[in-house]
Amino acid sequence: MKVFISFDMEGVAGIVDWSQCRAPGQPYEEGRRLLLGEVNAAIDGAVAAGATEIVCNDSHGTMNNLDPAALHGQATYVSGRHKPLYMMQGLDASADVAFMVGYHGSISGESSVLSHTYNPSVVSHVSLNALPATLEVHMQTADMAEVASWVRGADRTDVRAVTIGGADPLAMYRSFVAVTYITRVAEGR
């Protein structure tokens, strides 16, 4: 049984402040320790349930938050920022199950600790509608919606929104990832 684990950091138990999610410093080192504990717990549970292969995709920040040698169960570690499938890099049809560890609430949802949607300075809300599928991305400012519309497949549909549509979910997702990258650069972070 192949298990895919995508992990973020802001939703990990005990993480309550941005300093625990951003290098450098002691709070970040504590956050890394808490994250490793939750990822290893997921790995241990998967192995106990019969997993024979585990792929762990680091999905937080610069996406290199853990020491690969510290992962349990001979798990494979996918890291680094420039991944075409971003938080889902390494997931393919051979996976039997996917775990999402340490994920956080959305910026437009119910109150939660460190809630955001990809880039909180840019994205205010994302919604997905079915068949053909459309992904509507609401931005914090009209300027960011304009920048987002530069991405292939992203059409400006409102003052602060773009819509990504189509029959290919993977192409839609890749356009969304491009929107997050280009707006992060345009914002200057």
CYANA upper distance limits for C-alpha pairs under 8 A (distance plus 0.5 A):
  1 MET  CA     50 GLY  CA      6.99
  1 MET  CA     51 ALA  CA      5.15
  1 MET  CA     52 THR  CA      5.82
  1 MET  CA     53 GLU  CA      6.96
  1 MET  CA     95 ALA  CA      8.08
  1 MET  CA     96 ASP  CA      6.61
  2 LYS  CA     51 ALA  CA      6.33
  2 LYS  CA     52 THR  CA      6.55
  2 LYS  CA     53 GLU  CA      5.16
  2 LYS  CA     54 ILE  CA      6.33
  2 LYS  CA     55 VAL  CA      8.39
  2 LYS  CA     94 SER  CA      7.50
  2 LYS  CA     95 ALA  CA      5.44
  2 LYS  CA     96 ASP  CA      5.85
  2 LYS  CA     97 VAL  CA      7.41
  3 VAL  CA     46 ALA  CA      7.63
  3 VAL  CA     51 ALA  CA      6.97
  3 VAL  CA     53 GLU  CA      6.72
  3 VAL  CA     54 ILE  CA      5.30
  3 VAL  CA     55 VAL  CA      6.87
  3 VAL  CA     95 ALA  CA      6.25
  3 VAL  CA     96 ASP  CA      6.53
  3 VAL  CA     97 VAL  CA      5.68
  3 VAL  CA     98 ALA  CA      6.36
  3 VAL  CA     99 PHE  CA      7.98
  4 PHE  CA     54 ILE  CA      6.36
  4 PHE  CA     55 VAL  CA      5.37
  4 PHE  CA     56 CYS  CA      6.59
  4 PHE  CA     57 ASN  CA      8.26
  4 PHE  CA     90 GLY  CA      8.00
  4 PHE  CA     91 LEU  CA      6.75
  4 PHE  CA     95 ALA  CA      6.78
  4 PHE  CA     96 ASP  CA      8.46
  4 PHE  CA     97 VAL  CA      6.82
  4 PHE  CA     98 ALA  CA      5.16
  4 PHE  CA     99 PHE  CA      6.71
  5 ILE  CA     54 ILE  CA      7.86
  5 ILE  CA     55 VAL  CA      6.55
  5 ILE  CA     56 CYS  CA      5.17
  5 ILE  CA     57 ASN  CA      6.64
  5 ILE  CA     98 ALA  CA      6.22
  5 ILE  CA     99 PHE  CA      5.17
  5 ILE  CA    100 MET  CA      6.44
  5 ILE  CA    101 VAL  CA      7.54
  6 SER  CA     56 CYS  CA      6.37
  6 SER  CA     57 ASN  CA      5.27
  6 SER  CA     58 ASP  CA      6.82
  6 SER  CA     59 SER  CA      6.82
  6 SER  CA     87 MET  CA      6.84
  6 SER  CA     88 MET  CA      7.09
  6 SER  CA     98 ALA  CA      8.07
  6 SER  CA     99 PHE  CA      6.80
  6 SER  CA    100 MET  CA      5.60
  6 SER  CA    101 VAL  CA      6.80
  7 PHE  CA     39 VAL  CA      7.80
  7 PHE  CA     56 CYS  CA      7.92
  7 PHE  CA     57 ASN  CA      6.87
  7 PHE  CA     58 ASP  CA      6.06
  7 PHE  CA     59 SER  CA      5.93
  7 PHE  CA     60 HIS  CA      7.61
  7 PHE  CA     87 MET  CA      8.39
  7 PHE  CA    100 MET  CA      6.25
  7 PHE  CA    101 VAL  CA      5.07
  7 PHE  CA    102 GLY  CA      6.12
  7 PHE  CA    103 TYR  CA      7.19
  8 ASP  CA     12 VAL  CA      8.35
  8 ASP  CA     58 ASP  CA      7.31
  8 ASP  CA     59 SER  CA      5.57
  8 ASP  CA     60 HIS  CA      5.24
  8 ASP  CA    100 MET  CA      8.43
  8 ASP  CA    101 VAL  CA      6.86
  8 ASP  CA    102 GLY  CA      5.35
  8 ASP  CA    103 TYR  CA      5.68
  8 ASP  CA    104 HIS  CA      8.23
  9 MET  CA     15 ILE  CA      8.28
  9 MET  CA     21 CYS  CA      7.06
  9 MET  CA     31 GLY  CA      8.17
  9 MET  CA     35 LEU  CA      6.81
  9 MET  CA     60 HIS  CA      6.46
  9 MET  CA    102 GLY  CA      5.60
  9 MET  CA    103 TYR  CA      7.13
  9 MET  CA    104 HIS  CA      8.31
 10 GLU  CA     15 ILE  CA      6.81
 10 GLU  CA     16 VAL  CA      8.15
 10 GLU  CA     18 TRP  CA      8.48
 10 GLU  CA     21 CYS  CA      7.32
 10 GLU  CA    102 GLY  CA      6.71
 10 GLU  CA    103 TYR  CA      6.95
 10 GLU  CA    104 HIS  CA      6.06
 10 GLU  CA    113 VAL  CA      7.94
 10 GLU  CA    114 LEU  CA      6.57
 10 GLU  CA    115 SER  CA      8.25
 11 GLY  CA     15 ILE  CA      7.54
 11 GLY  CA    101 VAL  CA      8.22
 11 GLY  CA    102 GLY  CA      4.62
 11 GLY  CA    103 TYR  CA      5.19
 11 GLY  CA    104 HIS  CA      4.78
 11 GLY  CA    105 GLY  CA      8.08
 11 GLY  CA    113 VAL  CA      7.84
 11 GLY  CA    114 LEU  CA      8.24
 12 VAL  CA     34 LEU  CA      7.46
 12 VAL  CA     35 LEU  CA      6.67
 12 VAL  CA     38 GLU  CA      7.66
 12 VAL  CA    101 VAL  CA      8.02
 12 VAL  CA    102 GLY  CA      4.88
 12 VAL  CA    103 TYR  CA      7.78
 13 ALA  CA     34 LEU  CA      7.83
 13 ALA  CA    102 GLY  CA      8.29
 14 GLY  CA     31 GLY  CA      8.47
 14 GLY  CA     34 LEU  CA      7.62
 15 ILE  CA     20 GLN  CA      6.83
 15 ILE  CA     21 CYS  CA      8.34
 15 ILE  CA     31 GLY  CA      6.80
 15 ILE  CA     34 LEU  CA      8.20
 16 VAL  CA     20 GLN  CA      7.92
 16 VAL  CA    113 VAL  CA      6.73
 16 VAL  CA    114 LEU  CA      7.52
 17 ASP  CA     21 CYS  CA      7.90
 17 ASP  CA    114 LEU  CA      7.63
 18 TRP  CA     22 ARG  CA      6.96
 18 TRP  CA    114 LEU  CA      7.71
 19 SER  CA     23 ALA  CA      8.06
 19 SER  CA     25 GLY  CA      8.47
 19 SER  CA     27 PRO  CA      6.26
 19 SER  CA     28 TYR  CA      6.51
 20 GLN  CA     26 GLN  CA      8.50
 20 GLN  CA     27 PRO  CA      5.04
 20 GLN  CA     28 TYR  CA      4.53
 20 GLN  CA     29 GLU  CA      7.74
 20 GLN  CA     30 GLU  CA      7.13
 20 GLN  CA     31 GLY  CA      5.27
 20 GLN  CA     32 ARG  CA      8.31
 21 CYS  CA     27 PRO  CA      8.33
 21 CYS  CA     28 TYR  CA      5.95
 21 CYS  CA     31 GLY  CA      6.63
 21 CYS  CA     32 ARG  CA      8.30
 22 ARG  CA     28 TYR  CA      6.19
 22 ARG  CA     61 GLY  CA      8.36
 23 ALA  CA     28 TYR  CA      6.01
 23 ALA  CA     29 GLU  CA      8.35
 24 PRO  CA     28 TYR  CA      6.72
 24 PRO  CA     29 GLU  CA      8.27
 25 GLY  CA     29 GLU  CA      6.94
 26 GLN  CA     30 GLU  CA      6.74
 27 PRO  CA     31 GLY  CA      6.73
 28 TYR  CA     32 ARG  CA      6.63
 29 GLU  CA     33 ARG  CA      6.80
 30 GLU  CA     34 LEU  CA      6.79
 31 GLY  CA     35 LEU  CA      6.58
 32 ARG  CA     36 LEU  CA      6.57
 32 ARG  CA     65 ASN  CA      7.00
 32 ARG  CA     66 LEU  CA      7.19
 33 ARG  CA     37 GLY  CA      6.80
 34 LEU  CA     38 GLU  CA      7.02
 35 LEU  CA     39 VAL  CA      6.70
 35 LEU  CA    102 GLY  CA      7.86
 36 LEU  CA     40 ASN  CA      6.44
 36 LEU  CA     66 LEU  CA      7.27
 36 LEU  CA     70 ALA  CA      8.36
 36 LEU  CA     71 LEU  CA      7.99
 37 GLY  CA     41 ALA  CA      6.59
 38 GLU  CA     42 ALA  CA      6.79
 38 GLU  CA    101 VAL  CA      7.69
 38 GLU  CA    102 GLY  CA      8.10
 39 VAL  CA     43 ILE  CA      6.75
 39 VAL  CA     71 LEU  CA      8.27
 39 VAL  CA    101 VAL  CA      7.23
 40 ASN  CA     44 ASP  CA      6.48
 40 ASN  CA     71 LEU  CA      6.62
 40 ASN  CA     72 HIS  CA      6.24
 41 ALA  CA     45 GLY  CA      6.64
 42 ALA  CA     46 ALA  CA      6.65
 42 ALA  CA     99 PHE  CA      8.31
 42 ALA  CA    101 VAL  CA      8.21
 43 ILE  CA     47 VAL  CA      6.64
 43 ILE  CA     54 ILE  CA      7.88
 43 ILE  CA     72 HIS  CA      6.91
 43 ILE  CA     73 GLY  CA      7.03
 43 ILE  CA     75 ALA  CA      8.22
 44 ASP  CA     48 ALA  CA      6.61
 44 ASP  CA     72 HIS  CA      7.50
 44 ASP  CA     73 GLY  CA      7.52
 45 GLY  CA     49 ALA  CA      6.73
 46 ALA  CA     50 GLY  CA      6.94
 46 ALA  CA     51 ALA  CA      5.82
 47 VAL  CA     51 ALA  CA      5.13
 47 VAL  CA     52 THR  CA      7.48
 47 VAL  CA     73 GLY  CA      7.45
 53 GLU  CA     75 ALA  CA      7.49
 54 ILE  CA     73 GLY  CA      8.15
 54 ILE  CA     74 GLN  CA      8.09
 54 ILE  CA     75 ALA  CA      5.38
 54 ILE  CA     76 THR  CA      6.72
 55 VAL  CA     75 ALA  CA      6.24
 55 VAL  CA     76 THR  CA      5.26
 55 VAL  CA     77 TYR  CA      6.73
 55 VAL  CA     78 VAL  CA      7.80
 55 VAL  CA     90 GLY  CA      7.35
 56 CYS  CA     75 ALA  CA      7.14
 56 CYS  CA     76 THR  CA      6.40
 56 CYS  CA     77 TYR  CA      5.47
 56 CYS  CA     78 VAL  CA      6.50
 56 CYS  CA     90 GLY  CA      8.48
 57 ASN  CA     77 TYR  CA      6.57
 57 ASN  CA     78 VAL  CA      5.12
 57 ASN  CA     79 SER  CA      6.78
 57 ASN  CA     87 MET  CA      7.26
 57 ASN  CA     88 MET  CA      7.57
 57 ASN  CA     89 GLN  CA      6.99
 57 ASN  CA     90 GLY  CA      7.37
 58 ASP  CA     63 MET  CA      5.41
 58 ASP  CA     64 ASN  CA      6.79
 58 ASP  CA     65 ASN  CA      7.51
 58 ASP  CA     66 LEU  CA      8.39
 58 ASP  CA     77 TYR  CA      7.86
 58 ASP  CA     78 VAL  CA      6.64
 58 ASP  CA     79 SER  CA      5.88
 58 ASP  CA     80 GLY  CA      8.27
 58 ASP  CA     87 MET  CA      7.77
 59 SER  CA     63 MET  CA      5.70
 59 SER  CA     79 SER  CA      8.33
 59 SER  CA     86 TYR  CA      7.55
 59 SER  CA     87 MET  CA      5.34
 60 HIS  CA     64 ASN  CA      8.17
 60 HIS  CA     65 ASN  CA      7.84
 61 GLY  CA     81 ARG  CA      8.23
 62 THR  CA     80 GLY  CA      6.77
 62 THR  CA     81 ARG  CA      5.72
 63 MET  CA     79 SER  CA      5.82
 63 MET  CA     80 GLY  CA      5.48
 63 MET  CA     81 ARG  CA      6.03
 64 ASN  CA     79 SER  CA      5.72
 64 ASN  CA     80 GLY  CA      6.18
 64 ASN  CA     81 ARG  CA      8.41
 66 LEU  CA     70 ALA  CA      8.10
 67 ASP  CA     71 LEU  CA      7.82
 68 PRO  CA     76 THR  CA      8.33
 68 PRO  CA     77 TYR  CA      6.48
 71 LEU  CA     75 ALA  CA      6.78
 78 VAL  CA     89 GLN  CA      7.89
 78 VAL  CA     90 GLY  CA      7.61
 81 ARG  CA     86 TYR  CA      8.01
 82 HIS  CA     86 TYR  CA      7.75
 83 LYS  CA     89 GLN  CA      6.82
 84 PRO  CA     89 GLN  CA      7.45
 84 PRO  CA    174 ARG  CA      7.16
 84 PRO  CA    177 VAL  CA      8.27
 85 LEU  CA     89 GLN  CA      5.04
 85 LEU  CA     90 GLY  CA      8.39
 85 LEU  CA    173 TYR  CA      8.10
 85 LEU  CA    174 ARG  CA      7.10
 85 LEU  CA    177 VAL  CA      8.14
 86 TYR  CA    177 VAL  CA      7.50
 91 LEU  CA     95 ALA  CA      7.13
104 HIS  CA    112 SER  CA      7.93
104 HIS  CA    113 VAL  CA      7.89
104 HIS  CA    114 LEU  CA      7.56
104 HIS  CA    115 SER  CA      6.33
104 HIS  CA    116 HIS  CA      7.93
105 GLY  CA    109 GLY  CA      7.11
105 GLY  CA    110 GLU  CA      7.86
105 GLY  CA    111 SER  CA      8.07
105 GLY  CA    112 SER  CA      6.18
105 GLY  CA    113 VAL  CA      7.90
105 GLY  CA    114 LEU  CA      8.04
105 GLY  CA    115 SER  CA      5.21
105 GLY  CA    116 HIS  CA      7.06
105 GLY  CA    117 THR  CA      8.45
106 SER  CA    110 GLU  CA      8.23
106 SER  CA    115 SER  CA      5.71
106 SER  CA    116 HIS  CA      5.36
106 SER  CA    117 THR  CA      5.67
106 SER  CA    125 HIS  CA      8.26
107 ILE  CA    115 SER  CA      5.60
107 ILE  CA    116 HIS  CA      4.55
107 ILE  CA    117 THR  CA      5.97
107 ILE  CA    120 PRO  CA      7.66
107 ILE  CA    124 SER  CA      6.79
107 ILE  CA    125 HIS  CA      7.28
108 SER  CA    116 HIS  CA      8.27
108 SER  CA    124 SER  CA      7.03
108 SER  CA    125 HIS  CA      6.19
111 SER  CA    115 SER  CA      7.88
116 HIS  CA    120 PRO  CA      5.69
116 HIS  CA    124 SER  CA      8.50
117 THR  CA    123 VAL  CA      6.64
117 THR  CA    124 SER  CA      7.34
117 THR  CA    125 HIS  CA      7.44
117 THR  CA    126 VAL  CA      8.23
118 TYR  CA    123 VAL  CA      7.37
118 TYR  CA    180 THR  CA      7.47
119 ASN  CA    123 VAL  CA      6.21
119 ASN  CA    180 THR  CA      7.50
119 ASN  CA    184 ARG  CA      7.58
120 PRO  CA    124 SER  CA      7.20
121 SER  CA    140 GLN  CA      7.38
122 VAL  CA    139 MET  CA      5.99
122 VAL  CA    140 GLN  CA      5.59
122 VAL  CA    141 THR  CA      7.71
122 VAL  CA    144 MET  CA      7.10
122 VAL  CA    183 THR  CA      7.33
122 VAL  CA    184 ARG  CA      7.95
122 VAL  CA    187 GLU  CA      8.28
123 VAL  CA    137 VAL  CA      7.62
123 VAL  CA    138 HIS  CA      6.53
123 VAL  CA    139 MET  CA      4.95
123 VAL  CA    140 GLN  CA      6.21
124 SER  CA    137 VAL  CA      8.36
124 SER  CA    138 HIS  CA      6.02
124 SER  CA    139 MET  CA      5.73
124 SER  CA    140 GLN  CA      5.95
125 HIS  CA    137 VAL  CA      6.59
125 HIS  CA    138 HIS  CA      5.50
125 HIS  CA    139 MET  CA      7.54
126 VAL  CA    135 LEU  CA      7.52
126 VAL  CA    136 GLU  CA      6.12
126 VAL  CA    137 VAL  CA      5.09
126 VAL  CA    138 HIS  CA      6.58
127 SER  CA    135 LEU  CA      6.27
127 SER  CA    136 GLU  CA      5.77
127 SER  CA    137 VAL  CA      7.25
128 LEU  CA    133 ALA  CA      7.53
128 LEU  CA    134 THR  CA      6.31
128 LEU  CA    135 LEU  CA      5.05
128 LEU  CA    136 GLU  CA      6.89
129 ASN  CA    133 ALA  CA      6.04
129 ASN  CA    134 THR  CA      5.81
129 ASN  CA    135 LEU  CA      6.98
130 ALA  CA    134 THR  CA      7.20
131 LEU  CA    167 ALA  CA      8.13
132 PRO  CA    165 GLY  CA      7.74
132 PRO  CA    166 GLY  CA      6.65
132 PRO  CA    167 ALA  CA      6.41
133 ALA  CA    165 GLY  CA      6.28
133 ALA  CA    166 GLY  CA      6.60
133 ALA  CA    167 ALA  CA      7.22
133 ALA  CA    169 PRO  CA      8.14
134 THR  CA    163 THR  CA      7.03
134 THR  CA    164 ILE  CA      6.11
134 THR  CA    165 GLY  CA      4.76
134 THR  CA    166 GLY  CA      7.34
135 LEU  CA    163 THR  CA      6.08
135 LEU  CA    164 ILE  CA      5.54
135 LEU  CA    165 GLY  CA      6.68
135 LEU  CA    172 MET  CA      8.22
136 GLU  CA    161 ALA  CA      7.42
136 GLU  CA    162 VAL  CA      6.48
136 GLU  CA    163 THR  CA      4.96
136 GLU  CA    164 ILE  CA      6.93
137 VAL  CA    161 ALA  CA      6.02
137 VAL  CA    162 VAL  CA      5.88
137 VAL  CA    163 THR  CA      6.65
137 VAL  CA    164 ILE  CA      8.47
138 HIS  CA    145 ALA  CA      8.10
138 HIS  CA    160 ARG  CA      6.26
138 HIS  CA    161 ALA  CA      4.85
138 HIS  CA    162 VAL  CA      7.17
139 MET  CA    144 MET  CA      6.64
139 MET  CA    145 ALA  CA      6.29
139 MET  CA    160 ARG  CA      5.68
139 MET  CA    161 ALA  CA      6.27
140 GLN  CA    144 MET  CA      7.53
140 GLN  CA    160 ARG  CA      7.30
141 THR  CA    145 ALA  CA      7.09
141 THR  CA    160 ARG  CA      6.20
142 ALA  CA    146 GLU  CA      6.80
142 ALA  CA    159 VAL  CA      5.97
142 ALA  CA    160 ARG  CA      5.01
142 ALA  CA    161 ALA  CA      8.24
143 ASP  CA    147 VAL  CA      6.87
143 ASP  CA    160 ARG  CA      8.27
144 MET  CA    148 ALA  CA      6.53
144 MET  CA    160 ARG  CA      7.86
144 MET  CA    183 THR  CA      6.79
144 MET  CA    186 ALA  CA      8.42
145 ALA  CA    149 SER  CA      6.69
145 ALA  CA    156 ARG  CA      7.31
145 ALA  CA    159 VAL  CA      7.64
145 ALA  CA    160 ARG  CA      5.59
145 ALA  CA    161 ALA  CA      5.99
145 ALA  CA    162 VAL  CA      6.75
146 GLU  CA    150 TRP  CA      7.54
146 GLU  CA    156 ARG  CA      7.58
147 VAL  CA    151 VAL  CA      8.37
147 VAL  CA    182 ILE  CA      7.76
147 VAL  CA    183 THR  CA      6.93
147 VAL  CA    186 ALA  CA      7.95
148 ALA  CA    154 ALA  CA      7.32
148 ALA  CA    156 ARG  CA      8.49
148 ALA  CA    162 VAL  CA      7.49
148 ALA  CA    179 VAL  CA      5.70
148 ALA  CA    182 ILE  CA      7.41
148 ALA  CA    183 THR  CA      6.83
149 SER  CA    154 ALA  CA      5.65
149 SER  CA    155 ASP  CA      5.92
149 SER  CA    156 ARG  CA      6.05
149 SER  CA    162 VAL  CA      6.94
150 TRP  CA    154 ALA  CA      7.66
151 VAL  CA    175 SER  CA      7.16
151 VAL  CA    178 ALA  CA      7.10
151 VAL  CA    179 VAL  CA      6.77
152 ARG  CA    175 SER  CA      7.14
153 GLY  CA    164 ILE  CA      6.14
153 GLY  CA    165 GLY  CA      7.53
153 GLY  CA    172 MET  CA      7.90
153 GLY  CA    175 SER  CA      6.77
154 ALA  CA    162 VAL  CA      6.33
154 ALA  CA    163 THR  CA      6.02
154 ALA  CA    164 ILE  CA      5.25
154 ALA  CA    165 GLY  CA      8.26
154 ALA  CA    175 SER  CA      7.43
154 ALA  CA    176 PHE  CA      8.45
154 ALA  CA    179 VAL  CA      8.42
155 ASP  CA    162 VAL  CA      5.66
155 ASP  CA    163 THR  CA      5.78
155 ASP  CA    164 ILE  CA      6.99
156 ARG  CA    161 ALA  CA      6.51
156 ARG  CA    162 VAL  CA      4.77
156 ARG  CA    163 THR  CA      6.96
157 THR  CA    161 ALA  CA      6.21
157 THR  CA    162 VAL  CA      5.72
157 THR  CA    163 THR  CA      6.76
158 ASP  CA    162 VAL  CA      7.29
164 ILE  CA    172 MET  CA      6.65
164 ILE  CA    175 SER  CA      7.76
164 ILE  CA    176 PHE  CA      7.87
165 GLY  CA    172 MET  CA      6.83
166 GLY  CA    171 ALA  CA      8.44
166 GLY  CA    172 MET  CA      7.21
168 ASP  CA    172 MET  CA      6.88
169 PRO  CA    173 TYR  CA      6.62
170 LEU  CA    174 ARG  CA      6.65
171 ALA  CA    175 SER  CA      6.73
172 MET  CA    176 PHE  CA      6.77
173 TYR  CA    177 VAL  CA      6.70
174 ARG  CA    178 ALA  CA      6.69
175 SER  CA    179 VAL  CA      6.71
176 PHE  CA    180 THR  CA      6.88
177 VAL  CA    181 TYR  CA      6.76
178 ALA  CA    182 ILE  CA      6.52
179 VAL  CA    183 THR  CA      6.52
180 THR  CA    184 ARG  CA      6.58
181 TYR  CA    185 VAL  CA      6.84
182 ILE  CA    186 ALA  CA      6.58
183 THR  CA    187 GLU  CA      6.47
184 ARG  CA    188 GLY  CA      7.00
184 ARG  CA    189 ARG  CA      6.36
185 VAL  CA    189 ARG  CA      6.49
